[in-house]
Amino acid sequence: MRLDLNTTALPTLASHCLLIGHGQKADVVWTETNFVAICDLMRNGNDWHYFMIPYRKEDGTAHFAKAKKARADKYADWAWDTITGKAKKRAGVGFYPRNASGQSCWAAMDFDGSDGHNNRDDANARERAFKAFQLLLHHPELFLVLCTSGSGGWHLFIFSRDFHPVASWIRLLKQVAALIGVNIQKGECEIFPSDSRGQVGYGIRAPGTWNPKHDTFSLIAFENVSPLFSAHTEERKRVSLSYRSKHGVKDPALIYRNEVPVYRGEFDEWQTRFAITALRTRREELKLMVDYIFRQVGRDVARRNAELQYSEKTVTTAATPAEHLQELEELWDWWEAQWLAELSESERKKFEALPINSNDRTAFRIVRNFARLVNEHGCDFKIVAEHLAKRLPATLQTACNIRRRFCDAKILQPTVAYVPHKLAARYRWIA
């Protein structure tokens, strides 16, 4: 499905509104499995720690923060227990409509009850939401959840089976707002994703969840997302089965590599820094990217960056995707030869003692670069296991195991122990 609908593609408003009640709690509409599946879809394939936490401070004020150490699946369970009244302390969960590739499989509209004079008009919010709902209901490729916000307003969630560029979602939502005569502004209608707030953007609470501002729940008035549940479950099974080892046991590293978003530098800077936006610059941009990232990531991450670089180009190129990736491999091989020549005799011996084609060899290059960037006087430096895992890519446990093996092999010397939630472990390069 292409999500670049123009205004002529959107139907006109129906003459009669589809009658819907004010809504029911999520546990009346969905099972826990359904709700968790929705949360998993809204995660957009992002890291498990990439989600929004709605909560109340001790003084009772509501806050919405991006998660740091918490996991989305754990908070989805907690949010469900809050909905069903089982949680001792209430919690919600929210998500961001974009991933590292600048895509999303969902979007949302938040309708507030402003009457244009800073006065609340909940009936106005309901009317706006229902008009947008009627407009999108005619598109069978879209799946909708219409619900209250828990504060007099309304939320309209739009899901798709496929991922689409954030820009396409924004264009669609703007078209809907224009057709129903609503201004996209705070207090009237907010859209997710939006043009503002940099790389992350604003998040929105999952449908049916607790609203910490008013200590109320979002109520479900309409939903037709059930077909997505079975499809999502089947896809999970397919991924799980396709990454089994020859012994029939799941390979966590391969599943992790498939599910997490590709690392594209801090704040996804490589996406724009090496974008192919001018004619006859494809190979130049590819070479610039490889030169820049070779010491920072593994070959697999570089390959995925090259795939995205090609797919996101805004100009026509003569080279095919296969030719683009072949050039990446050639550039990468050349850099590996140059890098090996840099190693001291001691470093080369320790490097060659590591398993061939392993994460350990890739980590050796990345960690050596960490040390080189600090200075050349043997000072210690931090190694955040989570950051190292993204660059390989590998699971967090794998990254921790690599650090330990490097210490055993006298490649690293630990200097400062890890302090939970405060300090990363620090090491000295002694290879």
Summary of the structure (lengths in Angstrom):
residues: 431
radius of gyration: 24.6
end to end distance: 52.8
largest distance: 80.2
contacts: 1312
relative contact order: 0.10
helix: 42%
strand: 17%
